[in-house]
Amino acid sequence: MTAHRDPDPITADLAELRRLLDVRTATVDGQLRLQAERCEQNTRDADELHARVMRLESRRWPLPSLVALTGLAALAATVWQLSGH
């Protein structure tokens, strides 16, 4: 009969450390992938928001143009009233 030799404690400790390192590395990799996905989504959201703001700004009436049109309308109404109508 042969006696079963116990594994070397140093070898067992090194195997456990390697397993823990593999688990931690996988955890960090997963977290980094998640952060990268969130970063990409935030970039897409920011680009979309920027495009929406640019569309809104291009469609709005600038205030100086509105003031000029109001002034012209008031001048036309005044001239019309002074002409006797």
DSSP file (Angstrom, degrees, kcal/mol; ACC not computed):
  #  RESIDUE AA STRUCTURE BP1 BP2  ACC     N-H-->O    O-->H-N    N-H-->O    O-->H-N    TCO  KAPPA ALPHA  PHI   PSI    X-CA   Y-CA   Z-CA
    1    1 A M              0   0    0      0, 0.0     2,-0.5     0, 0.0     0, 0.0   0.000 360.0 360.0 360.0 136.4    0.0    0.0    0.0
    2    2 A T        -     0   0    0      3,-0.0     2,-0.3     0, 0.0     0, 0.0  -0.862 360.0-125.4-106.0 139.5    1.3    3.4   -0.9
    3    3 A A        -     0   0    0     -2,-0.5     2,-0.5     1,-0.1     0, 0.0  -0.612  26.0-116.5 -81.2 137.9    0.5    6.4    1.3
    4    4 A H        -     0   0    0     -2,-0.3     2,-0.4     1,-0.0    -1,-0.1  -0.609  29.8-134.7 -74.1 125.0   -1.1    9.3   -0.4
    5    5 A R        -     0   0    0     -2,-0.5     3,-0.1     1,-0.1    -1,-0.0  -0.657  16.4-121.0 -82.9 132.7    1.2   12.2   -0.3
    6    6 A D        -     0   0    0     -2,-0.4    -1,-0.1     1,-0.1     0, 0.0  -0.466  36.9-102.4 -67.7 141.1   -0.3   15.5    0.7
    7    7 A P        -     0   0    0      0, 0.0    -1,-0.1     0, 0.0     5,-0.0  -0.288  46.1 -89.0 -63.7 152.4    0.2   18.2   -1.9
    8    8 A D     >  -     0   0    0      1,-0.2     4,-2.4    -3,-0.1     5,-0.2  -0.421  31.6-137.7 -62.1 128.4    2.9   20.7   -1.2
    9    9 A P  H  > S+     0   0    0      0, 0.0     4,-2.5     0, 0.0     5,-0.2   0.841 103.7  53.8 -61.1 -31.7    1.3   23.6    0.8
   10   10 A I  H  > S+     0   0    0      2,-0.2     4,-2.7     1,-0.2     5,-0.2   0.920 108.8  48.3 -68.2 -42.0    3.3   26.1   -1.3
   11   11 A T  H  > S+     0   0    0      2,-0.2     4,-2.3     1,-0.2    -1,-0.2   0.910 112.5  48.9 -63.1 -42.3    1.9   24.6   -4.5
   12   12 A A  H  X S+     0   0    0     -4,-2.4     4,-2.3     2,-0.2    -2,-0.2   0.912 112.0  48.5 -64.0 -42.4   -1.6   24.7   -3.1
   13   13 A D  H  X S+     0   0    0     -4,-2.5     4,-2.7     2,-0.2    -2,-0.2   0.908 111.4  49.8 -64.3 -41.8   -1.2   28.3   -2.0
   14   14 A L  H  X S+     0   0    0     -4,-2.7     4,-2.4     2,-0.2    -2,-0.2   0.892 110.4  50.3 -64.5 -38.7    0.1   29.3   -5.4
   15   15 A A  H  X S+     0   0    0     -4,-2.3     4,-2.4     2,-0.2    -2,-0.2   0.908 111.5  48.4 -64.5 -41.6   -2.8   27.5   -7.1
   16   16 A E  H  X S+     0   0    0     -4,-2.3     4,-2.6     2,-0.2    -2,-0.2   0.913 111.6  49.5 -64.7 -42.4   -5.2   29.4   -4.8
   17   17 A L  H  X S+     0   0    0     -4,-2.7     4,-2.5     2,-0.2    -2,-0.2   0.902 110.8  50.2 -63.0 -40.4   -3.5   32.7   -5.5
   18   18 A R  H  X S+     0   0    0     -4,-2.4     4,-2.5     2,-0.2    -2,-0.2   0.922 110.8  49.2 -63.5 -43.5   -3.6   32.0   -9.2
   19   19 A R  H  X S+     0   0    0     -4,-2.4     4,-2.3     2,-0.2    -2,-0.2   0.926 112.2  48.0 -61.4 -44.9   -7.3   31.2   -9.0
   20   20 A L  H  X S+     0   0    0     -4,-2.6     4,-2.7     1,-0.2    -1,-0.2   0.895 111.4  50.8 -62.5 -40.2   -8.0   34.4   -7.0
   21   21 A L  H  X S+     0   0    0     -4,-2.5     4,-2.6     2,-0.2    -1,-0.2   0.906 109.9  49.9 -64.5 -41.3   -6.0   36.4   -9.5
   22   22 A D  H  X S+     0   0    0     -4,-2.5     4,-2.3     2,-0.2    -2,-0.2   0.908 112.0  48.1 -62.7 -42.1   -8.0   34.9  -12.4
   23   23 A V  H  X S+     0   0    0     -4,-2.3     4,-2.3     2,-0.2    -2,-0.2   0.935 113.8  46.2 -64.1 -46.6  -11.3   35.7  -10.7
   24   24 A R  H  X S+     0   0    0     -4,-2.7     4,-2.7     2,-0.2    -2,-0.2   0.894 111.7  51.8 -64.3 -39.6  -10.3   39.3   -9.9
   25   25 A T  H  X S+     0   0    0     -4,-2.6     4,-2.6     1,-0.2    -1,-0.2   0.914 110.1  48.8 -63.6 -42.4   -8.9   39.8  -13.5
   26   26 A A  H  X S+     0   0    0     -4,-2.3     4,-2.3     2,-0.2    -1,-0.2   0.895 111.6  50.3 -63.7 -39.5  -12.3   38.6  -14.9
   27   27 A T  H  X S+     0   0    0     -4,-2.3     4,-2.3     2,-0.2    -2,-0.2   0.929 112.2  46.1 -63.6 -46.0  -14.1   40.9  -12.6
   28   28 A V  H  X S+     0   0    0     -4,-2.7     4,-2.6     2,-0.2    -2,-0.2   0.906 111.3  52.7 -65.1 -41.4  -12.0   43.9  -13.5
   29   29 A D  H  X S+     0   0    0     -4,-2.6     4,-2.4     1,-0.2    -1,-0.2   0.919 110.2  48.6 -59.4 -44.1  -12.4   43.0  -17.2
   30   30 A G  H  X S+     0   0    0     -4,-2.3     4,-2.2     1,-0.2    -2,-0.2   0.912 112.0  48.4 -62.4 -43.0  -16.1   42.9  -16.9
   31   31 A Q  H  X S+     0   0    0     -4,-2.3     4,-2.4     1,-0.2    -2,-0.2   0.893 111.1  50.5 -65.9 -39.0  -16.2   46.2  -15.1
   32   32 A L  H  X S+     0   0    0     -4,-2.6     4,-2.4     2,-0.2    -2,-0.2   0.899 109.9  50.2 -65.5 -40.2  -14.0   47.8  -17.7
   33   33 A R  H  X S+     0   0    0     -4,-2.4     4,-2.3     2,-0.2    -2,-0.2   0.911 110.9  49.7 -62.5 -41.8  -16.3   46.5  -20.5
   34   34 A L  H  X S+     0   0    0     -4,-2.2     4,-2.4     1,-0.2    -2,-0.2   0.919 111.5  48.1 -63.5 -43.5  -19.3   47.9  -18.7
   35   35 A Q  H  X S+     0   0    0     -4,-2.4     4,-2.4     1,-0.2    -1,-0.2   0.884 110.6  51.7 -64.2 -38.4  -17.6   51.3  -18.3
   36   36 A A  H  X S+     0   0    0     -4,-2.4     4,-2.4     2,-0.2    -1,-0.2   0.907 110.2  48.8 -65.1 -41.4  -16.6   51.4  -21.9
   37   37 A E  H  X S+     0   0    0     -4,-2.3     4,-2.5     2,-0.2    -2,-0.2   0.916 112.3  48.4 -63.5 -43.0  -20.2   50.6  -23.0
   38   38 A R  H  X S+     0   0    0     -4,-2.4     4,-2.7     2,-0.2    -2,-0.2   0.898 110.8  51.1 -64.3 -39.5  -21.5   53.4  -20.7
   39   39 A C  H  X S+     0   0    0     -4,-2.4     4,-2.3     2,-0.2    -2,-0.2   0.922 111.0  48.0 -63.2 -44.3  -18.9   55.8  -22.1
   40   40 A E  H  X S+     0   0    0     -4,-2.4     4,-2.5     2,-0.2    -2,-0.2   0.906 112.3  49.4 -62.6 -41.7  -19.9   55.0  -25.7
   41   41 A Q  H  X S+     0   0    0     -4,-2.5     4,-2.8     2,-0.2    -2,-0.2   0.910 110.7  49.9 -65.0 -41.8  -23.6   55.4  -24.8
   42   42 A N  H  X S+     0   0    0     -4,-2.7     4,-2.6     2,-0.2    -1,-0.2   0.887 110.4  50.7 -63.6 -38.1  -22.9   58.8  -23.2
   43   43 A T  H  X S+     0   0    0     -4,-2.3     4,-2.4     2,-0.2    -2,-0.2   0.925 111.6  47.2 -64.9 -44.0  -21.0   59.9  -26.3
   44   44 A R  H  X S+     0   0    0     -4,-2.5     4,-2.5     2,-0.2    -2,-0.2   0.924 113.1  49.1 -62.6 -43.2  -23.9   58.8  -28.5
   45   45 A D  H  X S+     0   0    0     -4,-2.8     4,-2.6     1,-0.2    -2,-0.2   0.910 111.6  48.8 -62.5 -42.3  -26.4   60.6  -26.2
   46   46 A A  H  X S+     0   0    0     -4,-2.6     4,-2.5     2,-0.2    -1,-0.2   0.902 111.9  48.9 -65.1 -40.9  -24.2   63.8  -26.2
   47   47 A D  H  X S+     0   0    0     -4,-2.4     4,-2.2     2,-0.2    -2,-0.2   0.910 112.6  48.1 -64.2 -41.8  -23.9   63.7  -30.0
   48   48 A E  H  X S+     0   0    0     -4,-2.5     4,-2.3     2,-0.2    -2,-0.2   0.918 112.5  48.4 -64.2 -43.8  -27.7   63.2  -30.4
   49   49 A L  H  X S+     0   0    0     -4,-2.6     4,-2.5     1,-0.2    -2,-0.2   0.903 110.3  51.7 -63.5 -41.0  -28.4   66.1  -27.9
   50   50 A H  H  X S+     0   0    0     -4,-2.5     4,-2.4     1,-0.2    -1,-0.2   0.913 110.1  49.2 -61.7 -42.7  -25.9   68.3  -29.8
   51   51 A A  H  X S+     0   0    0     -4,-2.2     4,-2.3     2,-0.2    -2,-0.2   0.900 110.9  50.3 -63.9 -40.5  -27.6   67.6  -33.1
   52   52 A R  H  X S+     0   0    0     -4,-2.3     4,-2.5     2,-0.2    -2,-0.2   0.918 110.8  48.5 -64.4 -42.9  -31.1   68.3  -31.6
   53   53 A V  H  X S+     0   0    0     -4,-2.5     4,-2.8     1,-0.2     5,-0.2   0.913 110.7  51.1 -63.3 -42.2  -29.9   71.6  -30.1
   54   54 A M  H  X S+     0   0    0     -4,-2.4     4,-1.9     2,-0.2    -1,-0.2   0.906 110.5  49.1 -62.6 -41.0  -28.4   72.6  -33.5
   55   55 A R  H  X S+     0   0    0     -4,-2.3     4,-1.2     2,-0.2    -2,-0.2   0.925 112.9  47.5 -63.3 -43.5  -31.6   71.8  -35.3
   56   56 A L  H  X S+     0   0    0     -4,-2.5     4,-1.1     1,-0.2     3,-0.4   0.908 111.7  49.9 -64.3 -41.4  -33.6   73.9  -32.7
   57   57 A E  H  < S+     0   0    0     -4,-2.8    -1,-0.2     1,-0.2     3,-0.2   0.854 108.7  52.5 -66.6 -33.6  -31.2   76.8  -33.0
   58   58 A S  H  < S+     0   0    0     -4,-1.9    -1,-0.2    -5,-0.2    -2,-0.2   0.758 111.6  46.9 -74.6 -22.1  -31.4   76.8  -36.8
   59   59 A R  H  < S+     0   0    0     -4,-1.2    -1,-0.2    -3,-0.4    -2,-0.2   0.621  91.8  95.2 -92.9 -15.2  -35.2   76.9  -36.7
   60   60 A R  S  < S-     0   0    0     -4,-1.1    -3,-0.0    -3,-0.2    -4,-0.0  -0.418  78.7-114.0 -80.6 154.6  -35.7   79.7  -34.2
   61   61 A W        -     0   0    0     -2,-0.1     2,-0.2     1,-0.0    -1,-0.1  -0.723  31.6-122.0 -83.5 129.2  -36.3   83.3  -35.1
   62   62 A P     >  -     0   0    0      0, 0.0     4,-1.8     0, 0.0     3,-0.5  -0.496  18.6-124.7 -70.1 142.4  -33.4   85.5  -34.0
   63   63 A L  H  > S+     0   0    0      1,-0.2     4,-2.4     2,-0.2     5,-0.2   0.876 106.6  56.3 -58.4 -43.5  -34.6   88.2  -31.7
   64   64 A P  H  > S+     0   0    0      0, 0.0     4,-2.2     0, 0.0    -1,-0.2   0.877 107.4  50.4 -59.4 -35.9  -33.1   91.1  -33.8
   65   65 A S  H  > S+     0   0    0     -3,-0.5     4,-2.4     2,-0.2    -2,-0.2   0.905 110.1  49.8 -66.9 -40.3  -35.1   90.0  -36.8
   66   66 A L  H  X S+     0   0    0     -4,-1.8     4,-2.2     2,-0.2    -1,-0.2   0.897 110.8  49.6 -64.5 -40.4  -38.3   89.8  -34.8
   67   67 A V  H  X S+     0   0    0     -4,-2.4     4,-2.4     2,-0.2    -2,-0.2   0.907 110.7  50.2 -64.6 -42.5  -37.7   93.3  -33.5
   68   68 A A  H  X S+     0   0    0     -4,-2.2     4,-2.4     2,-0.2    -2,-0.2   0.914 111.1  48.3 -63.9 -42.8  -37.1   94.7  -37.0
   69   69 A L  H  X S+     0   0    0     -4,-2.4     4,-2.3     2,-0.2    -1,-0.2   0.895 111.6  49.9 -64.8 -39.5  -40.3   93.1  -38.3
   70   70 A T  H  X S+     0   0    0     -4,-2.2     4,-2.3     2,-0.2    -2,-0.2   0.910 111.0  49.9 -64.2 -41.9  -42.3   94.5  -35.4
   71   71 A G  H  X S+     0   0    0     -4,-2.4     4,-2.4     2,-0.2    -2,-0.2   0.903 110.9  48.6 -63.7 -41.8  -40.8   97.9  -36.1
   72   72 A L  H  X S+     0   0    0     -4,-2.4     4,-2.6     2,-0.2    -1,-0.2   0.895 110.9  50.6 -65.2 -39.7  -41.6   97.8  -39.8
   73   73 A A  H  X S+     0   0    0     -4,-2.3     4,-2.3     2,-0.2    -2,-0.2   0.905 111.5  48.0 -64.6 -40.5  -45.2   96.7  -39.0
   74   74 A A  H  X S+     0   0    0     -4,-2.3     4,-2.3     2,-0.2    -2,-0.2   0.902 112.1  49.6 -66.1 -41.0  -45.6   99.6  -36.5
   75   75 A L  H  X S+     0   0    0     -4,-2.4     4,-2.6     2,-0.2     5,-0.2   0.912 111.3  48.9 -63.5 -42.9  -44.2  102.0  -39.1
   76   76 A A  H  X S+     0   0    0     -4,-2.6     4,-2.3     1,-0.2    -2,-0.2   0.915 111.8  48.8 -63.9 -42.4  -46.5  100.7  -41.8
   77   77 A A  H  X S+     0   0    0     -4,-2.3     4,-2.2     2,-0.2    -2,-0.2   0.892 112.4  49.0 -64.9 -38.9  -49.5  101.0  -39.4
   78   78 A T  H  X S+     0   0    0     -4,-2.3     4,-2.6     2,-0.2    -2,-0.2   0.926 112.2  47.1 -66.8 -45.0  -48.5  104.6  -38.5
   79   79 A V  H  X S+     0   0    0     -4,-2.6     4,-1.6     1,-0.2    -2,-0.2   0.903 112.1  51.1 -63.0 -40.4  -48.1  105.6  -42.1
   80   80 A W  H  <>S+     0   0    0     -4,-2.3     5,-1.5    -5,-0.2    -1,-0.2   0.905 112.2  46.1 -64.7 -41.6  -51.4  104.1  -43.0
   81   81 A Q  H ><5S+     0   0    0     -4,-2.2     3,-1.2     1,-0.2    -2,-0.2   0.888 112.0  51.2 -69.3 -38.4  -53.2  105.9  -40.1
   82   82 A L  H 3<5S+     0   0    0     -4,-2.6    -1,-0.2     1,-0.3    -2,-0.2   0.775  99.9  63.7 -69.6 -25.9  -51.5  109.2  -41.0
   83   83 A S  T 3<5S-     0   0    0     -4,-1.6    -1,-0.3    -5,-0.2    -2,-0.2   0.552 123.4-102.7 -77.5  -4.2  -52.6  108.9  -44.6
   84   84 A G  T < 5       0   0    0     -3,-1.2    -3,-0.2    -4,-0.2    -2,-0.1   0.627 360.0 360.0 100.6  16.4  -56.2  109.1  -43.4
   85   85 A H      <       0   0    0     -5,-1.5    -4,-0.2     0, 0.0    -3,-0.1   0.465 360.0 360.0 -96.3 360.0  -57.4  105.6  -43.5
